[in-house]
Amino acid sequence: MATSFYDLSVACYLQTLTGVEGFLNKGLAHCQANGIDPQEIVDTRIHPDMYPFSFQIWSVAHHSLGAIRGIEGGVFSPPPPIPALDYAGIQEVVADTRSTLADMSRESVEVLGERELMFKFGEFKVPFTAVGFVLSFSLPNLHFHATTAYDILRMKGVPVGKRDYTGPMRIKH
């Protein structure tokens, strides 16, 4: 049996976004329990040449819902500038992204699997099929940014583990 485009895209995005929502909640609870200003996490970077936590979360949204929107429109580009977000704003971005993806019908996503799109970064362009884009660009970037956000929380002492990251598995019922 072939894997559907919905399952390899939206279902994967939803699993990761649910994990991100959960570890963001644990991060906020940790801050509240330990008298830490959540803005400290929002602005944290693993290394000075890396983007902060807020950008990592912004990119999670961009490489999930933004990927689907890019496939719909035929063009995907780097994310727009990140607005000033506090911790609650970051949580809202993830919740809104997850909700929008959850509301997409399987049928409306399946038809996107046959599309082509162009990744554009200035004058640099890379052609993709929708499937190739999701598997070789969107999902790896989504996981890079989600993992980096998770790692920042761990670095800040938030008690999260692998199961917090992985989100709900799609088990046989």
C-alpha positions in Angstrom: 0.0 0.0 0.0 1.3 3.4 -0.9 1.5 6.2 1.6 -0.9 9.0 0.9 0.3 12.6 0.4 -1.8 13.7 3.4 -0.2 11.1 5.6 3.4 12.0 4.7 2.7 15.7 5.0 -0.1 17.0 7.1 -0.3 14.0 9.5 3.5 14.3 10.1 3.2 18.0 10.6 0.3 17.5 13.1 2.3 14.9 15.1 5.3 17.3 15.4 3.2 20.3 16.1 1.3 18.5 18.9 4.7 17.6 20.4 5.9 21.2 20.2 2.6 22.4 21.8 3.2 20.0 24.7 6.8 20.9 25.3 6.0 24.6 25.1 3.4 24.0 27.8 6.0 22.3 29.9 8.4 25.1 29.3 5.9 27.7 30.5 5.0 25.6 33.6 8.8 25.3 34.4 9.2 29.1 34.1 6.2 29.7 36.4 7.3 27.1 38.9 10.9 28.5 39.1 10.3 32.2 38.8 11.8 32.5 35.4 10.7 35.2 33.0 9.5 33.2 29.9 10.9 36.0 27.7 14.4 34.6 28.7 13.5 31.5 26.8 12.0 33.4 23.8 15.3 35.2 23.3 17.7 32.2 24.0 20.1 31.0 21.3 22.1 27.8 21.5 25.0 29.6 19.9 25.5 33.3 19.0 25.4 32.6 15.2 22.0 30.7 15.5 18.6 32.2 15.5 16.7 32.4 18.9 14.0 30.2 20.2 11.3 32.5 18.8 12.6 32.0 15.3 12.8 28.2 15.7 9.1 28.1 16.6 8.3 30.5 13.8 10.1 28.2 11.4 8.2 25.2 12.7 5.0 26.9 11.5 6.6 27.9 8.2 7.9 24.4 7.4 4.5 22.9 8.1 1.5 25.1 7.2 3.8 27.3 5.2 4.9 24.3 3.2 1.3 23.4 2.3 0.6 27.0 1.4 3.7 27.0 -0.8 2.6 23.8 -2.6 -0.9 25.3 -3.1 0.7 28.5 -4.7 3.6 26.8 -6.5 6.3 28.8 -4.7 8.0 28.4 -1.3 10.5 30.9 0.1 12.2 31.5 3.4 9.9 32.7 6.2 8.8 36.3 6.4 10.4 38.4 9.2 9.3 37.2 12.6 7.0 39.6 14.5 7.9 40.5 18.1 6.5 37.6 20.0 6.3 36.8 23.7 6.0 33.2 25.0 2.2 33.3 24.7 2.5 34.6 21.2 4.8 31.7 20.3 2.2 29.3 21.8 -0.5 30.9 19.7 1.5 30.6 16.5 1.8 26.8 17.1 -1.8 26.4 18.2 -3.1 28.3 15.1 -0.8 26.4 12.8 -1.9 23.1 14.2 -5.6 24.0 14.1 -5.4 25.2 10.5 -3.7 22.0 9.4 -6.2 19.9 11.4 -9.1 21.6 9.6 -7.7 20.6 6.1 -9.6 17.8 4.6 -7.7 14.7 3.4 -9.1 15.2 -0.1 -7.9 18.8 -0.4 -4.4 17.8 0.6 -4.3 14.6 -1.6 -4.7 16.7 -4.8 -1.6 18.7 -3.9 0.6 15.6 -4.1 0.7 15.8 -7.9 1.8 19.5 -8.0 5.2 21.0 -8.6 6.6 24.1 -6.8 9.7 26.2 -6.9 11.8 27.1 -3.9 13.0 30.7 -4.3 15.6 32.5 -2.3 16.4 35.7 -4.1 17.6 34.7 -7.5 18.3 31.1 -6.4 15.6 28.7 -7.5 15.2 24.9 -7.0 12.3 23.0 -8.7 10.5 20.3 -6.7 7.6 17.9 -6.9 5.3 18.3 -3.9 6.4 14.8 -2.6 10.1 15.5 -3.1 9.7 18.9 -1.4 8.0 17.5 1.6 10.3 14.5 2.1 13.6 16.2 1.3 13.1 19.8 2.4 10.0 20.5 4.5 10.1 17.6 7.0 13.9 17.9 7.6 13.6 21.6 8.2 10.6 21.1 10.4 12.4 18.6 12.6 15.6 20.7 12.7 13.7 23.7 14.1 11.5 21.7 16.4 14.6 19.9 17.7 16.5 23.1 18.2 13.6 24.6 20.2 13.3 21.4 22.3 17.1 21.6 22.9 16.9 25.2 24.1 14.2 24.2 26.6 16.4 21.3 27.8 19.4 23.7 28.0 17.2 26.0 30.2 16.4 23.1 32.6 12.9 22.3 31.4 12.1 18.6 32.2 11.2 17.3 28.8 12.1 14.0 27.2 11.9 12.2 23.9 8.2 11.4 24.3 7.5 15.1 24.7 9.1 15.7 21.3 7.6 12.9 19.3 4.0 13.8 19.9 1.2 11.3 19.5 2.1 8.2 17.5 -0.3 7.0 14.8 -0.8 3.5 16.2 -3.1 0.8 14.8 -6.5 0.8 16.4 
